[in-house]
């Protein structure tokens, strides 16, 4: 099955700085790569995703980049704001996992004002 | 659409009691997932259904846990008997199991406390 690792597990930045979270996966059949954000006491929600035929995707201050050869993808947040403070999960989908999203252990991002 | 609906939102019970958690997926979604989240173990997939059929229950911790999906709009997760270590937030999620429709939507969760 899919083995997913996220780094770092915790990340603290000053407001306005950039944050990068990396996710590595093992299933070469993975073809869909989402990032979920979970604010304290709330449910995980999709914030951005990318498919294997694309190398990068941007949505305002967030972006995801994919390196299929190296089997990793990253979440980039620019001009961080206090409301970006949350736990972020990567969840690659691969057919080796019966078509399931396999969630990483999460990265806790703290943005200090 | 109201999104994925879960009930109850909070449950406090005593060890040994039966607990039933309920979920209504988004209409038209054919895959339903039950997760458990704790600080120690993170987000764990317990079981999932495709077209109301259980596909993989390898994440169900033990025989005290059972799940059913009698129709496309309703699922239950039952714990009998409950134990303090079952205290967690239980999320239900649903999605269409098709290419380009992979987005998974989570319900608000049920916070379970077993005393």
Interface residues (C-beta under 8 A of the other chain):
Chain A: X32 X34 X42 X43 X44 X45 X46 X49 X89 X91 X93 X98 X99 X100 X101 X103 X105 X106
Chain B: X33 X42 X43 X45 X48 X55 X56 X91 X97 X102 X103 X104 X105 X106 X107 X108 X109
